[in-house]
Amino acid sequence: MSVVRGRCETIPGVLAKDSPFLRACRREPVPYTPVWYMRQAGRSLPEYREVRAGVPMLESCTRPDLITEITLQPVRRFPVDAAIFYSDIVVPLKAIGVGIDIKPGVGPVLDSPVRDAADLEQLRPLEPTDVPYVTEAVATLTGELGATPLIGFAGAPFTLASYLIEGGPSRHHDKTRALMYGDPALWHRLMSRLTAITTSFLEIQATAGVAAVQLFDSWVGALSPADYREFVLPHTSAIFTALAAYDVPRIHFGVGTGELLGVMRDAGADVVGVDWRVPLDEAAMRVAAGTALQGNLDPAVLLAPWEVVAARARDVLTRARAAESHIFNLGHGVLPDTDPAQLARLTDLVHEATAQ
């Protein structure tokens, strides 16, 4: 296996399954610490803004040509070790007919929030025929990417439930938690429907050929460990259990989840993502043995001078030695104002600093 600017070359005989990223997911020896970035295919790239000009977000997620092009853009620009499928966590909800749109500068907004049992009827099962653009784009991308693995993803049930109940983004998720505490039976019915939708969305991607999957639970950090275990864990566990049949690494990531890392691992993921609030050496103690860690440079650090970025990245790598295996990433997504040159330099630094 050879390295060019830190990345495994796409050469005959080197398959995606042998890539440093997938080896790290499986806690196997790697030639260097693999790198990819959440939201690497997104707003920080001028070519992304150009191709998205005049195209609404959710429309761009249903066009195989745009999905393919946007997914490939960061792989062309940076020596990252994995591509992340371009989509959005609300795509499966839109696909089954939920009245939802992404308002620029706001986020997902619902036509009619879910507040009672009757509202659950809009959440029908997701079928492959609802998202043909996903299957088509994954097939094209796996051919284009060669030895670079493609990561599929979906939003986790709690985060989807929060958008559905609140009607849009929320700082404290008060209505969500009120329903969860006040009507546990309705809550679990809602979560079961979302679990089935999320599982189907990930299974469709796995069947189409993605090499790994990540479950994003952006807002679950609003819960205590006890509440996570009672109201969320059974549902995330069901997703990861279903995905075990596909033999693809499963990554579980949430924001503000430092106190939840141990119980999140109990859901059954192979890799637990860590945001920037918890040092990786501390995270390694909170997560059970037999788990790889992913993370966790603060995305805002990339807006600082390069000397700061380099020092903070080296600190992450030093602390990551406590983990059984490590995939370098940010503690959340790339910020829109990030200079792409910073990401390129950071990727090279991680590869070079950890090369065996």
C-alpha positions as CSV (number, residue, x, y, z in Angstrom):
1,M,0.0,0.0,0.0
2,S,1.5,3.3,-1.1
3,V,0.8,6.8,0.2
4,V,0.4,9.9,-1.9
5,R,0.0,13.1,0.1
6,G,-1.1,10.7,2.9
7,R,-3.8,8.9,1.0
8,C,-4.0,5.4,-0.2
9,E,-3.6,5.4,-4.0
10,T,-6.5,4.0,-6.1
11,I,-4.5,1.2,-7.7
12,P,-5.4,-2.3,-8.8
13,G,-5.6,-4.8,-5.9
14,V,-6.3,-2.1,-3.3
15,L,-9.9,-2.4,-2.4
16,A,-12.1,-0.1,-0.3
17,K,-12.4,-2.8,2.4
18,D,-8.6,-2.7,2.9
19,S,-8.6,1.1,3.2
20,P,-7.1,2.7,6.4
21,F,-10.5,4.2,7.2
22,L,-12.3,0.8,7.2
23,R,-9.4,-0.9,9.0
24,A,-9.5,1.7,11.7
25,C,-13.3,1.1,12.0
26,R,-12.5,-2.5,12.6
27,R,-9.7,-1.7,15.1
28,E,-7.1,-3.2,12.8
29,P,-3.5,-1.9,12.2
30,V,-3.3,1.1,9.9
31,P,-0.4,2.8,8.1
32,Y,-1.6,6.2,9.4
33,T,-4.6,7.7,11.1
34,P,-7.4,8.0,8.5
35,V,-9.1,11.3,8.1
36,W,-12.5,12.5,6.9
37,Y,-14.7,15.5,7.8
38,M,-18.4,15.8,8.6
39,R,-19.8,18.3,6.1
40,Q,-16.7,18.1,4.0
41,A,-19.1,18.1,1.0
42,G,-20.7,21.4,1.7
43,R,-20.8,25.1,2.1
44,S,-17.1,25.8,2.7
45,L,-16.2,24.8,-0.9
46,P,-16.6,27.4,-3.7
47,E,-17.4,24.6,-6.2
48,Y,-20.2,23.5,-4.0
49,R,-21.7,26.9,-3.8
50,E,-21.4,27.2,-7.6
51,V,-23.1,23.9,-8.4
52,R,-25.8,24.5,-5.8
53,A,-26.6,28.1,-7.0
54,G,-30.4,28.4,-7.5
55,V,-31.1,24.8,-6.5
56,P,-33.0,24.3,-3.2
57,M,-31.3,22.0,-0.7
58,L,-33.8,19.2,-0.7
59,E,-33.9,19.2,-4.5
60,S,-30.2,18.9,-4.7
61,C,-30.5,15.7,-2.5
62,T,-32.8,14.1,-5.0
63,R,-30.7,14.6,-8.1
64,P,-28.2,11.8,-8.7
65,D,-26.0,14.1,-10.8
66,L,-25.7,16.7,-8.0
67,I,-25.4,14.0,-5.3
68,T,-22.5,12.5,-7.2
69,E,-20.7,15.7,-8.0
70,I,-21.0,17.2,-4.5
71,T,-19.9,14.0,-2.8
72,L,-16.8,13.8,-5.1
73,Q,-15.8,17.5,-4.7
74,P,-13.9,17.2,-1.4
75,V,-12.3,13.9,-2.4
76,R,-10.8,15.7,-5.5
77,R,-9.6,18.6,-3.4
78,F,-8.3,16.9,-0.2
79,P,-6.5,13.6,0.5
80,V,-9.3,12.4,2.7
81,D,-9.7,8.7,3.4
82,A,-13.4,8.5,2.9
83,A,-16.3,10.2,1.1
84,I,-19.5,11.1,2.8
85,F,-22.7,10.6,0.8
86,Y,-24.3,14.0,0.1
87,S,-27.8,14.1,1.5
88,D,-29.7,15.5,4.5
89,I,-31.2,13.9,7.6
90,V,-34.7,14.9,6.6
91,V,-34.6,13.4,3.1
92,P,-36.4,10.1,4.1
93,L,-39.1,12.2,5.8
94,K,-39.6,14.3,2.7
95,A,-39.6,11.1,0.6
96,I,-42.6,9.6,2.4
97,G,-44.6,12.7,2.0
98,V,-44.0,14.6,5.2
99,G,-44.5,18.4,4.7
100,I,-41.0,19.5,5.5
101,D,-38.6,22.0,3.8
102,I,-35.2,23.4,4.7
103,K,-35.4,27.2,5.0
104,P,-32.1,29.0,4.3
105,G,-30.6,30.3,7.5
106,V,-33.2,28.5,9.6
107,G,-33.1,24.7,8.9
108,P,-35.8,22.1,8.6
109,V,-39.3,23.5,9.1
110,L,-42.5,21.4,9.3
111,D,-45.9,22.3,7.7
112,S,-47.7,20.4,10.5
113,P,-45.8,19.3,13.7
114,V,-46.4,15.9,15.2
115,R,-48.1,16.4,18.6
116,D,-50.7,13.5,18.9
117,A,-51.4,10.0,17.9
118,A,-53.3,11.1,14.7
119,D,-50.2,12.9,13.5
120,L,-48.2,9.7,13.4
121,E,-50.2,8.5,10.4
122,Q,-48.1,10.7,8.1
123,L,-45.1,8.5,9.0
124,R,-45.5,5.6,6.7
125,P,-42.7,3.0,6.0
126,L,-39.9,4.1,3.6
127,E,-39.5,1.9,0.5
128,P,-36.6,1.8,-1.9
129,T,-38.9,3.1,-4.6
130,D,-39.3,6.3,-2.5
131,V,-35.6,7.1,-2.9
132,P,-34.4,5.8,-6.3
133,Y,-31.9,8.7,-6.5
134,V,-30.0,7.3,-3.5
135,T,-29.5,3.9,-5.1
136,E,-28.5,5.4,-8.5
137,A,-26.0,7.9,-6.9
138,V,-24.4,5.3,-4.6
139,A,-23.8,3.0,-7.6
140,T,-22.2,5.7,-9.6
141,L,-20.1,6.9,-6.6
142,T,-18.7,3.5,-5.7
143,G,-17.5,3.2,-9.3
144,E,-15.9,6.7,-9.3
145,L,-14.3,6.4,-5.8
146,G,-12.4,3.1,-6.4
147,A,-10.5,2.4,-3.2
148,T,-11.9,5.4,-1.3
149,P,-14.8,4.2,0.9
150,L,-18.2,5.8,0.7
151,I,-20.0,6.5,4.0
152,G,-23.7,6.5,4.1
153,F,-25.7,8.3,6.8
154,A,-29.0,9.0,8.3
155,G,-30.5,11.1,11.1
156,A,-31.2,9.3,14.4
157,P,-34.8,8.9,15.6
158,F,-34.4,11.3,18.5
159,T,-33.1,14.2,16.3
160,L,-35.8,13.5,13.7
161,A,-38.4,13.4,16.4
162,S,-37.2,16.7,17.7
163,Y,-37.7,18.4,14.4
164,L,-41.1,16.8,14.0
165,I,-42.4,17.8,17.4
166,E,-40.9,21.2,17.6
167,G,-41.8,22.1,14.1
168,G,-38.3,23.3,13.3
169,P,-35.0,23.9,15.0
170,S,-35.0,24.3,18.8
171,R,-32.4,25.3,21.4
172,H,-33.7,23.4,24.3
173,H,-36.2,20.8,22.7
174,D,-38.7,21.6,25.4
175,K,-41.8,20.3,23.5
176,T,-39.9,17.2,22.6
177,R,-38.9,16.4,26.2
178,A,-42.4,17.3,27.4
179,L,-44.0,14.7,25.1
180,M,-41.3,12.2,26.0
181,Y,-42.0,12.6,29.7
182,G,-45.7,13.2,29.6
183,D,-46.8,10.5,27.1
184,P,-44.2,7.7,27.0
185,A,-46.4,5.4,25.1
186,L,-46.9,7.9,22.3
187,W,-43.2,8.7,22.4
188,H,-42.2,5.1,21.8
189,R,-44.7,4.7,19.0
190,L,-43.2,7.8,17.3
191,M,-39.7,6.6,17.9
192,S,-40.6,3.1,16.6
193,R,-41.9,4.6,13.3
194,L,-38.8,6.8,12.9
195,T,-36.6,3.8,13.7
196,A,-38.2,1.8,10.9
197,I,-37.7,4.7,8.5
198,T,-34.1,5.3,9.5
199,T,-33.3,1.6,9.3
200,S,-34.8,1.4,5.8
201,F,-32.9,4.4,4.7
202,L,-29.6,3.0,5.9
203,E,-30.3,-0.5,4.5
204,I,-31.1,1.0,1.1
205,Q,-27.6,2.7,1.2
206,A,-25.9,-0.5,2.4
207,T,-27.6,-2.6,-0.2
208,A,-26.5,-0.1,-2.9
209,G,-22.9,-0.4,-1.8
210,V,-21.8,2.1,0.8
211,A,-18.8,0.9,2.8
212,A,-19.9,2.3,6.2
213,V,-22.8,4.1,7.8
214,Q,-23.0,6.9,10.3
215,L,-26.1,7.6,12.5
216,F,-26.2,11.4,13.3
217,D,-28.0,12.2,16.6
218,S,-27.4,15.9,16.6
219,W,-29.7,16.9,19.5
220,V,-29.6,13.9,21.8
221,G,-27.1,15.7,24.0
222,A,-30.1,17.4,25.5
223,L,-30.8,14.2,27.5
224,S,-29.4,12.7,30.6
225,P,-27.9,9.2,30.5
226,A,-30.9,7.8,32.3
227,D,-33.3,9.4,29.9
228,Y,-31.2,8.2,26.9
229,R,-31.3,4.7,28.2
230,E,-35.1,4.7,28.7
231,F,-36.3,6.7,25.8
232,V,-33.7,6.4,23.1
233,L,-31.4,3.4,23.5
234,P,-34.0,0.7,22.5
235,H,-34.5,2.4,19.2
236,T,-30.9,3.1,18.3
237,S,-30.0,-0.4,19.3
238,A,-32.7,-1.7,16.9
239,I,-31.1,0.2,14.1
240,F,-27.6,-1.1,14.7
241,T,-28.8,-4.6,15.3
242,A,-30.6,-4.6,11.9
243,L,-27.4,-3.2,10.2
244,A,-25.2,-5.9,11.6
245,A,-26.5,-8.2,8.7
246,Y,-24.8,-5.9,6.2
247,D,-21.2,-6.3,7.5
248,V,-20.5,-2.5,7.3
249,P,-18.9,-0.5,10.1
250,R,-21.5,1.4,12.1
251,I,-20.6,4.9,13.5
252,H,-22.7,6.6,16.2
253,F,-22.3,10.4,16.5
254,G,-24.0,13.0,18.6
255,V,-23.4,16.6,19.7
256,G,-23.0,17.5,23.4
257,T,-22.9,13.8,24.3
258,G,-19.9,13.7,26.6
259,E,-22.1,12.3,29.4
260,L,-23.7,9.8,27.0
261,L,-20.7,8.2,25.4
262,G,-20.9,5.0,27.5
263,V,-24.6,4.4,26.9
264,M,-24.3,5.4,23.2
265,R,-21.7,2.6,22.9
266,D,-24.3,0.2,24.4
267,A,-26.4,0.8,21.3
268,G,-24.0,-1.4,19.3
269,A,-21.9,0.9,17.1
270,D,-18.4,-0.1,16.0
271,V,-17.2,3.5,16.2
272,V,-18.4,6.2,18.6
273,G,-17.9,9.8,17.4
274,V,-16.8,12.4,20.0
275,D,-17.5,16.1,19.8
276,W,-14.9,18.7,20.8
277,R,-16.1,19.1,24.4
278,V,-14.5,15.9,25.7
279,P,-10.8,15.1,25.3
280,L,-10.2,11.8,23.4
281,D,-8.3,10.2,26.3
282,E,-11.2,10.9,28.6
283,A,-13.6,9.6,26.0
284,A,-11.6,6.4,25.7
285,M,-12.2,5.8,29.4
286,R,-16.0,6.4,29.1
287,V,-16.5,4.1,26.1
288,A,-16.3,0.4,26.5
289,A,-13.5,-1.8,25.2
290,G,-14.0,-3.0,21.6
291,T,-14.9,0.4,20.2
292,A,-13.0,2.8,17.9
293,L,-13.3,6.5,18.4
294,Q,-13.8,9.3,15.9
295,G,-13.0,13.0,16.3
296,N,-12.6,15.5,17.6
297,L,-11.0,18.9,16.7
298,D,-13.3,21.8,17.4
299,P,-14.5,23.1,13.9
300,A,-14.0,26.7,15.1
301,V,-10.2,26.0,15.4
302,L,-10.0,25.9,11.7
303,L,-10.9,29.6,11.6
304,A,-7.7,30.4,13.6
305,P,-4.2,30.8,12.3
306,W,-2.5,27.6,11.0
307,E,-0.1,27.4,14.0
308,V,-3.1,27.1,16.3
309,V,-4.7,24.5,14.1
310,A,-1.5,22.4,14.0
311,A,-1.0,22.5,17.7
312,R,-4.6,21.6,18.5
313,A,-4.6,18.8,15.9
314,R,-1.4,17.3,17.4
315,D,-3.0,17.4,20.9
316,V,-6.0,15.4,19.5
317,L,-3.6,12.9,18.0
318,T,-1.7,12.6,21.3
319,R,-4.8,12.0,23.3
320,A,-6.1,9.5,20.7
321,R,-3.3,7.1,21.6
322,A,-5.5,6.1,24.6
323,A,-8.2,4.7,22.1
324,E,-8.1,1.2,20.7
325,S,-8.4,2.8,17.2
326,H,-8.8,6.3,16.0
327,I,-10.4,8.1,12.9
328,F,-9.5,11.8,12.8
329,N,-12.5,14.1,12.3
330,L,-13.9,17.3,13.6
331,G,-16.1,17.5,16.6
332,H,-19.0,18.5,14.3
333,G,-19.3,19.6,10.7
334,V,-17.0,21.9,8.7
335,L,-18.1,25.5,9.2
336,P,-19.1,27.5,6.1
337,D,-16.3,30.1,6.6
338,T,-13.5,27.5,6.8
339,D,-10.7,28.0,4.3
340,P,-10.4,24.8,2.2
341,A,-6.6,25.3,2.3
342,Q,-6.7,24.7,6.1
343,L,-8.5,21.4,5.6
344,A,-5.9,20.3,3.0
345,R,-3.0,21.2,5.4
346,L,-4.7,19.5,8.3
347,T,-5.3,16.3,6.4
348,D,-1.6,16.2,5.4
349,L,-0.5,16.9,9.0
350,V,-2.5,14.1,10.4
351,H,-1.3,11.6,7.8
352,E,2.4,12.6,8.2
353,A,2.3,12.8,12.0
354,T,1.0,9.3,12.3
355,A,2.6,7.5,9.4
356,Q,4.1,4.1,10.5
